[in-house]
Amino acid sequence: MIEGFRFVPQSVTVSVGDSVRWINNDNADHTTTSDGPSWDSGVLTPGRSFTRVFATRGTFTYHCAIHPSMTGTITVQ
């Protein structure tokens, strides 16, 4: 979830094959953008969501391209 100019929770652990869904519950536009080449949600206006399936193990860091101080981590086991 995106709320209060934060990713909530900021860190999450999932299993291979699980999906993660970000819902923009904030009053501003945001993105969820991988620090590597893995994904970019594009602009999520308030109320919009983005879902990604994590098919490989690893640690994936991401940020909001509009507000770079917003960061998060997904660990896939």
Biopython code that builds the backbone (N, CA, C, O; Angstrom):
import numpy as np
from Bio.PDB.StructureBuilder import StructureBuilder

atoms = [
    (1, "MET", "N", (0.845, -1.162, 0.000)),
    (1, "MET", "CA", (0.000, 0.000, 0.000)),
    (1, "MET", "C", (0.899, 1.237, 0.000)),
    (1, "MET", "O", (2.009, 1.213, 0.531)),
    (2, "ILE", "N", (0.417, 2.282, -0.585)),
    (2, "ILE", "CA", (1.115, 3.567, -0.595)),
    (2, "ILE", "C", (0.239, 4.535, 0.190)),
    (2, "ILE", "O", (-0.932, 4.744, -0.127)),
    (3, "GLU", "N", (0.841, 5.118, 1.223)),
    (3, "GLU", "CA", (0.053, 5.956, 2.125)),
    (3, "GLU", "C", (0.984, 6.898, 2.876)),
    (3, "GLU", "O", (2.042, 6.479, 3.345)),
    (4, "GLY", "N", (0.604, 8.151, 2.993)),
    (4, "GLY", "CA", (1.418, 9.102, 3.741)),
    (4, "GLY", "C", (2.810, 9.280, 3.163)),
    (4, "GLY", "O", (3.774, 9.479, 3.903)),
    (5, "PHE", "N", (2.919, 9.209, 1.833)),
    (5, "PHE", "CA", (4.212, 9.310, 1.145)),
    (5, "PHE", "C", (5.185, 8.247, 1.643)),
    (5, "PHE", "O", (6.374, 8.515, 1.821)),
    (6, "ARG", "N", (4.656, 7.004, 1.871)),
    (6, "ARG", "CA", (5.467, 5.851, 2.280)),
    (6, "ARG", "C", (4.905, 4.594, 1.629)),
    (6, "ARG", "O", (3.723, 4.523, 1.294)),
    (7, "PHE", "N", (5.779, 3.601, 1.456)),
    (7, "PHE", "CA", (5.331, 2.259, 1.109)),
    (7, "PHE", "C", (5.097, 1.532, 2.425)),
    (7, "PHE", "O", (5.983, 1.499, 3.280)),
    (8, "VAL", "N", (3.910, 0.946, 2.598)),
    (8, "VAL", "CA", (3.539, 0.303, 3.860)),
    (8, "VAL", "C", (3.121, -1.136, 3.574)),
    (8, "VAL", "O", (2.124, -1.353, 2.884)),
    (9, "PRO", "N", (3.869, -2.146, 4.093)),
    (9, "PRO", "CA", (5.106, -1.999, 4.854)),
    (9, "PRO", "C", (6.270, -1.657, 3.923)),
    (9, "PRO", "O", (6.197, -1.861, 2.711)),
    (10, "GLN", "N", (7.325, -1.142, 4.507)),
    (10, "GLN", "CA", (8.487, -0.746, 3.703)),
    (10, "GLN", "C", (9.264, -1.968, 3.222)),
    (10, "GLN", "O", (9.856, -1.943, 2.142)),
    (11, "SER", "N", (9.265, -3.034, 4.020)),
    (11, "SER", "CA", (9.943, -4.279, 3.650)),
    (11, "SER", "C", (8.967, -5.434, 3.791)),
    (11, "SER", "O", (8.182, -5.489, 4.738)),
    (12, "VAL", "N", (9.026, -6.359, 2.836)),
    (12, "VAL", "CA", (8.140, -7.523, 2.873)),
    (12, "VAL", "C", (8.900, -8.732, 2.338)),
    (12, "VAL", "O", (9.756, -8.603, 1.463)),
    (13, "THR", "N", (8.573, -9.916, 2.878)),
    (13, "THR", "CA", (9.149, -11.174, 2.410)),
    (13, "THR", "C", (8.028, -12.029, 1.836)),
    (13, "THR", "O", (6.990, -12.218, 2.470)),
    (14, "VAL", "N", (8.250, -12.547, 0.619)),
    (14, "VAL", "CA", (7.258, -13.385, -0.054)),
    (14, "VAL", "C", (7.949, -14.637, -0.580)),
    (14, "VAL", "O", (9.176, -14.732, -0.560)),
    (15, "SER", "N", (7.159, -15.589, -1.047)),
    (15, "SER", "CA", (7.684, -16.810, -1.654)),
    (15, "SER", "C", (7.721, -16.660, -3.170)),
    (15, "SER", "O", (6.991, -15.851, -3.743)),
    (16, "VAL", "N", (8.582, -17.452, -3.816)),
    (16, "VAL", "CA", (8.639, -17.469, -5.276)),
    (16, "VAL", "C", (7.236, -17.765, -5.811)),
    (16, "VAL", "O", (6.571, -18.688, -5.341)),
    (17, "GLY", "N", (6.797, -16.995, -6.778)),
    (17, "GLY", "CA", (5.476, -17.166, -7.370)),
    (17, "GLY", "C", (4.399, -16.289, -6.763)),
    (17, "GLY", "O", (3.307, -16.171, -7.319)),
    (18, "ASP", "N", (4.696, -15.669, -5.618)),
    (18, "ASP", "CA", (3.726, -14.767, -4.986)),
    (18, "ASP", "C", (3.643, -13.453, -5.751)),
    (18, "ASP", "O", (4.577, -13.061, -6.451)),
    (19, "SER", "N", (2.512, -12.787, -5.602)),
    (19, "SER", "CA", (2.359, -11.461, -6.191)),
    (19, "SER", "C", (2.308, -10.420, -5.083)),
    (19, "SER", "O", (1.891, -10.698, -3.958)),
    (20, "VAL", "N", (2.740, -9.224, -5.428)),
    (20, "VAL", "CA", (2.673, -8.080, -4.520)),
    (20, "VAL", "C", (1.824, -7.028, -5.221)),
    (20, "VAL", "O", (2.021, -6.729, -6.399)),
    (21, "ARG", "N", (0.884, -6.479, -4.476)),
    (21, "ARG", "CA", (0.000, -5.447, -5.030)),
    (21, "ARG", "C", (0.185, -4.161, -4.249)),
    (21, "ARG", "O", (0.080, -4.140, -3.022)),
    (22, "TRP", "N", (0.462, -3.090, -4.976)),
    (22, "TRP", "CA", (0.559, -1.766, -4.382)),
    (22, "TRP", "C", (-0.718, -1.014, -4.720)),
    (22, "TRP", "O", (-1.120, -0.974, -5.883)),
    (23, "ILE", "N", (-1.356, -0.426, -3.733)),
    (23, "ILE", "CA", (-2.548, 0.389, -3.938)),
    (23, "ILE", "C", (-2.214, 1.801, -3.482)),
    (23, "ILE", "O", (-1.762, 2.002, -2.355)),
    (24, "ASN", "N", (-2.433, 2.766, -4.343)),
    (24, "ASN", "CA", (-2.129, 4.151, -3.983)),
    (24, "ASN", "C", (-3.297, 4.727, -3.176)),
    (24, "ASN", "O", (-4.291, 5.187, -3.737)),
    (25, "ASN", "N", (-3.153, 4.693, -1.856)),
    (25, "ASN", "CA", (-4.151, 5.270, -0.955)),
    (25, "ASN", "C", (-3.773, 6.681, -0.532)),
    (25, "ASN", "O", (-4.324, 7.218, 0.429)),
    (26, "ASP", "N", (-2.842, 7.271, -1.245)),
    (26, "ASP", "CA", (-2.382, 8.623, -0.933)),
    (26, "ASP", "C", (-3.185, 9.630, -1.754)),
    (26, "ASP", "O", (-4.002, 9.251, -2.594)),
    (27, "ASN", "N", (-2.946, 10.901, -1.504)),
    (27, "ASN", "CA", (-3.644, 11.948, -2.259)),
    (27, "ASN", "C", (-2.769, 12.535, -3.362)),
    (27, "ASN", "O", (-3.077, 13.597, -3.904)),
    (28, "ALA", "N", (-1.677, 11.843, -3.696)),
    (28, "ALA", "CA", (-0.745, 12.302, -4.727)),
    (28, "ALA", "C", (-0.406, 11.137, -5.651)),
    (28, "ALA", "O", (-0.602, 9.975, -5.293)),
    (29, "ASP", "N", (0.103, 11.452, -6.840)),
    (29, "ASP", "CA", (0.570, 10.427, -7.767)),
    (29, "ASP", "C", (1.863, 9.815, -7.248)),
    (29, "ASP", "O", (2.674, 10.497, -6.623)),
    (30, "HIS", "N", (2.051, 8.515, -7.513)),
    (30, "HIS", "CA", (3.275, 7.806, -7.132)),
    (30, "HIS", "C", (3.591, 6.763, -8.198)),
    (30, "HIS", "O", (2.779, 6.496, -9.084)),
    (31, "THR", "N", (4.790, 6.174, -8.097)),
    (31, "THR", "CA", (5.147, 5.007, -8.904)),
    (31, "THR", "C", (5.733, 3.960, -7.974)),
    (31, "THR", "O", (6.089, 4.256, -6.834)),
    (32, "THR", "N", (5.829, 2.749, -8.462)),
    (32, "THR", "CA", (6.665, 1.739, -7.834)),
    (32, "THR", "C", (7.639, 1.304, -8.924)),
    (32, "THR", "O", (7.263, 0.642, -9.892)),
    (33, "THR", "N", (8.885, 1.689, -8.743)),
    (33, "THR", "CA", (9.904, 1.542, -9.776)),
    (33, "THR", "C", (11.101, 0.798, -9.209)),
    (33, "THR", "O", (11.720, 1.242, -8.242)),
    (34, "SER", "N", (11.420, -0.330, -9.816)),
    (34, "SER", "CA", (12.552, -1.143, -9.387)),
    (34, "SER", "C", (13.852, -0.355, -9.519)),
    (34, "SER", "O", (14.014, 0.437, -10.447)),
    (35, "ASP", "N", (14.779, -0.577, -8.583)),
    (35, "ASP", "CA", (16.097, 0.050, -8.695)),
    (35, "ASP", "C", (16.915, -0.592, -9.812)),
    (35, "ASP", "O", (17.893, -0.007, -10.277)),
    (36, "GLY", "N", (16.523, -1.785, -10.242)),
    (36, "GLY", "CA", (17.131, -2.455, -11.386)),
    (36, "GLY", "C", (16.145, -2.431, -12.543)),
    (36, "GLY", "O", (15.188, -1.656, -12.523)),
    (37, "PRO", "N", (16.363, -3.267, -13.550)),
    (37, "PRO", "CA", (15.492, -3.236, -14.733)),
    (37, "PRO", "C", (14.217, -4.072, -14.607)),
    (37, "PRO", "O", (13.568, -4.347, -15.616)),
    (38, "SER", "N", (13.846, -4.477, -13.404)),
    (38, "SER", "CA", (12.757, -5.446, -13.235)),
    (38, "SER", "C", (11.363, -4.924, -13.552)),
    (38, "SER", "O", (10.610, -5.593, -14.259)),
    (39, "TRP", "N", (10.998, -3.749, -13.050)),
    (39, "TRP", "CA", (9.631, -3.259, -13.283)),
    (39, "TRP", "C", (9.511, -1.764, -13.065)),
    (39, "TRP", "O", (10.337, -1.132, -12.406)),
    (40, "ASP", "N", (8.447, -1.223, -13.648)),
    (40, "ASP", "CA", (8.045, 0.166, -13.437)),
    (40, "ASP", "C", (6.532, 0.214, -13.613)),
    (40, "ASP", "O", (6.014, -0.129, -14.675)),
    (41, "SER", "N", (5.841, 0.632, -12.589)),
    (41, "SER", "CA", (4.377, 0.650, -12.623)),
    (41, "SER", "C", (3.809, 1.746, -13.508)),
    (41, "SER", "O", (2.636, 1.700, -13.879)),
    (42, "GLY", "N", (4.628, 2.728, -13.847)),
    (42, "GLY", "CA", (4.065, 3.929, -14.434)),
    (42, "GLY", "C", (3.405, 4.729, -13.322)),
    (42, "GLY", "O", (3.450, 4.327, -12.159)),
    (43, "VAL", "N", (2.804, 5.834, -13.659)),
    (43, "VAL", "CA", (2.197, 6.701, -12.640)),
    (43, "VAL", "C", (0.914, 6.065, -12.117)),
    (43, "VAL", "O", (0.023, 5.697, -12.882)),
    (44, "LEU", "N", (0.845, 5.945, -10.786)),
    (44, "LEU", "CA", (-0.359, 5.459, -10.112)),
    (44, "LEU", "C", (-1.065, 6.659, -9.498)),
    (44, "LEU", "O", (-0.615, 7.204, -8.490)),
    (45, "THR", "N", (-2.156, 7.060, -10.099)),
    (45, "THR", "CA", (-2.939, 8.151, -9.528)),
    (45, "THR", "C", (-3.668, 7.627, -8.288)),
    (45, "THR", "O", (-3.797, 6.414, -8.125)),
    (46, "PRO", "N", (-4.140, 8.504, -7.422)),
    (46, "PRO", "CA", (-4.836, 8.049, -6.218)),
    (46, "PRO", "C", (-5.949, 7.041, -6.549)),
    (46, "PRO", "O", (-6.767, 7.257, -7.443)),
    (47, "GLY", "N", (-5.945, 5.932, -5.793)),
    (47, "GLY", "CA", (-6.931, 4.878, -5.991)),
    (47, "GLY", "C", (-6.512, 3.782, -6.950)),
    (47, "GLY", "O", (-7.142, 2.725, -6.982)),
    (48, "ARG", "N", (-5.464, 4.003, -7.732)),
    (48, "ARG", "CA", (-4.989, 2.999, -8.691)),
    (48, "ARG", "C", (-4.085, 1.989, -8.002)),
    (48, "ARG", "O", (-3.552, 2.245, -6.923)),
    (49, "SER", "N", (-3.921, 0.820, -8.654)),
    (49, "SER", "CA", (-3.059, -0.217, -8.095)),
    (49, "SER", "C", (-2.175, -0.815, -9.183)),
    (49, "SER", "O", (-2.411, -0.629, -10.376)),
    (50, "PHE", "N", (-1.150, -1.537, -8.735)),
    (50, "PHE", "CA", (-0.209, -2.224, -9.616)),
    (50, "PHE", "C", (0.163, -3.536, -8.940)),
    (50, "PHE", "O", (0.452, -3.559, -7.743)),
    (51, "THR", "N", (0.155, -4.628, -9.701)),
    (51, "THR", "CA", (0.487, -5.950, -9.164)),
    (51, "THR", "C", (1.622, -6.546, -9.969)),
    (51, "THR", "O", (1.649, -6.450, -11.196)),
    (52, "ARG", "N", (2.577, -7.173, -9.255)),
    (52, "ARG", "CA", (3.693, -7.844, -9.917)),
    (52, "ARG", "C", (3.903, -9.204, -9.288)),
    (52, "ARG", "O", (3.869, -9.340, -8.065)),
    (53, "VAL", "N", (4.123, -10.224, -10.124)),
    (53, "VAL", "CA", (4.445, -11.571, -9.660)),
    (53, "VAL", "C", (5.962, -11.684, -9.577)),
    (53, "VAL", "O", (6.675, -11.281, -10.495)),
    (54, "PHE", "N", (6.449, -12.236, -8.465)),
    (54, "PHE", "CA", (7.884, -12.417, -8.261)),
    (54, "PHE", "C", (8.230, -13.884, -8.495)),
    (54, "PHE", "O", (7.950, -14.739, -7.655)),
    (55, "ALA", "N", (8.841, -14.167, -9.645)),
    (55, "ALA", "CA", (9.094, -15.534, -10.086)),
    (55, "ALA", "C", (10.483, -16.053, -9.725)),
    (55, "ALA", "O", (10.752, -17.245, -9.872)),
    (56, "THR", "N", (11.365, -15.176, -9.256)),
    (56, "THR", "CA", (12.724, -15.605, -8.919)),
    (56, "THR", "C", (13.100, -15.129, -7.521)),
    (56, "THR", "O", (12.617, -14.107, -7.032)),
    (57, "ARG", "N", (13.970, -15.897, -6.905)),
    (57, "ARG", "CA", (14.466, -15.531, -5.574)),
    (57, "ARG", "C", (15.372, -14.314, -5.679)),
    (57, "ARG", "O", (15.992, -14.063, -6.712)),
    (58, "GLY", "N", (15.433, -13.570, -4.589)),
    (58, "GLY", "CA", (16.333, -12.430, -4.550)),
    (58, "GLY", "C", (15.781, -11.321, -3.685)),
    (58, "GLY", "O", (14.693, -11.426, -3.119)),
    (59, "THR", "N", (16.550, -10.268, -3.600)),
    (59, "THR", "CA", (16.135, -9.072, -2.879)),
    (59, "THR", "C", (15.988, -7.954, -3.894)),
    (59, "THR", "O", (16.919, -7.647, -4.638)),
    (60, "PHE", "N", (14.819, -7.355, -3.917)),
    (60, "PHE", "CA", (14.490, -6.340, -4.904)),
    (60, "PHE", "C", (14.189, -5.029, -4.187)),
    (60, "PHE", "O", (13.277, -4.959, -3.363)),
    (61, "THR", "N", (14.952, -4.003, -4.501)),
    (61, "THR", "CA", (14.710, -2.684, -3.918)),
    (61, "THR", "C", (13.991, -1.826, -4.950)),
    (61, "THR", "O", (14.170, -1.994, -6.156)),
    (62, "TYR", "N", (13.181, -0.911, -4.454)),
    (62, "TYR", "CA", (12.402, -0.072, -5.350)),
    (62, "TYR", "C", (12.159, 1.289, -4.721)),
    (62, "TYR", "O", (12.449, 1.507, -3.545)),
    (63, "HIS", "N", (11.625, 2.195, -5.515)),
    (63, "HIS", "CA", (11.397, 3.568, -5.062)),
    (63, "HIS", "C", (10.237, 4.171, -5.850)),
    (63, "HIS", "O", (9.734, 3.568, -6.799)),
    (64, "CYS", "N", (9.830, 5.344, -5.450)),
    (64, "CYS", "CA", (8.864, 6.134, -6.216)),
    (64, "CYS", "C", (9.673, 7.090, -7.090)),
    (64, "CYS", "O", (10.464, 7.881, -6.575)),
    (65, "ALA", "N", (9.481, 7.023, -8.399)),
    (65, "ALA", "CA", (10.247, 7.884, -9.307)),
    (65, "ALA", "C", (9.885, 9.358, -9.137)),
    (65, "ALA", "O", (10.680, 10.233, -9.479)),
    (66, "ILE", "N", (8.705, 9.634, -8.619)),
    (66, "ILE", "CA", (8.275, 11.015, -8.407)),
    (66, "ILE", "C", (8.803, 11.555, -7.082)),
    (66, "ILE", "O", (9.133, 12.736, -6.973)),
    (67, "HIS", "N", (8.880, 10.686, -6.078)),
    (67, "HIS", "CA", (9.339, 11.047, -4.729)),
    (67, "HIS", "C", (10.443, 10.060, -4.329)),
    (67, "HIS", "O", (10.165, 9.106, -3.602)),
    (68, "PRO", "N", (11.689, 10.263, -4.785)),
    (68, "PRO", "CA", (12.764, 9.285, -4.617)),
    (68, "PRO", "C", (13.102, 8.908, -3.173)),
    (68, "PRO", "O", (13.759, 7.893, -2.945)),
    (69, "SER", "N", (12.670, 9.700, -2.204)),
    (69, "SER", "CA", (12.940, 9.330, -0.809)),
    (69, "SER", "C", (12.028, 8.192, -0.349)),
    (69, "SER", "O", (12.269, 7.600, 0.703)),
    (70, "MET", "N", (10.997, 7.883, -1.114)),
    (70, "MET", "CA", (10.120, 6.750, -0.815)),
    (70, "MET", "C", (10.780, 5.487, -1.354)),
    (70, "MET", "O", (10.966, 5.352, -2.564)),
    (71, "THR", "N", (11.136, 4.561, -0.467)),
    (71, "THR", "CA", (11.831, 3.346, -0.876)),
    (71, "THR", "C", (11.204, 2.123, -0.214)),
    (71, "THR", "O", (10.497, 2.230, 0.789)),
    (72, "GLY", "N", (11.480, 0.963, -0.799)),
    (72, "GLY", "CA", (10.998, -0.287, -0.232)),
    (72, "GLY", "C", (11.872, -1.444, -0.669)),
    (72, "GLY", "O", (12.691, -1.314, -1.578)),
    (73, "THR", "N", (11.684, -2.592, -0.001)),
    (73, "THR", "CA", (12.446, -3.797, -0.299)),
    (73, "THR", "C", (11.514, -5.000, -0.294)),
    (73, "THR", "O", (10.679, -5.149, 0.598)),
    (74, "ILE", "N", (11.663, -5.852, -1.295)),
    (74, "ILE", "CA", (10.933, -7.115, -1.345)),
    (74, "ILE", "C", (11.961, -8.231, -1.383)),
    (74, "ILE", "O", (12.825, -8.260, -2.259)),
    (75, "THR", "N", (11.864, -9.154, -0.425)),
    (75, "THR", "CA", (12.727, -10.326, -0.388)),
    (75, "THR", "C", (11.898, -11.519, -0.835)),
    (75, "THR", "O", (10.838, -11.794, -0.274)),
    (76, "VAL", "N", (12.387, -12.224, -1.849)),
    (76, "VAL", "CA", (11.688, -13.391, -2.383)),
    (76, "VAL", "C", (12.496, -14.625, -2.016)),
    (76, "VAL", "O", (13.667, -14.748, -2.375)),
    (77, "GLN", "N", (11.848, -15.543, -1.290)),
    (77, "GLN", "CA", (12.537, -16.767, -0.834)),
    (77, "GLN", "C", (12.021, -17.990, -1.559)),
    (77, "GLN", "O", (12.484, -19.101, -1.303)),
]
sb = StructureBuilder()
sb.init_structure("model")
sb.init_model(0)
sb.init_chain("A")
sb.init_seg("    ")
for serial, (resi, resn, name, xyz) in enumerate(atoms, 1):
    if name == "N":
        sb.init_residue(resn, " ", resi, " ")
    sb.init_atom(name, np.array(xyz, "f"), 0.0, 1.0, " ", f" {name:<3s}", serial, name[0])
structure = sb.get_structure()
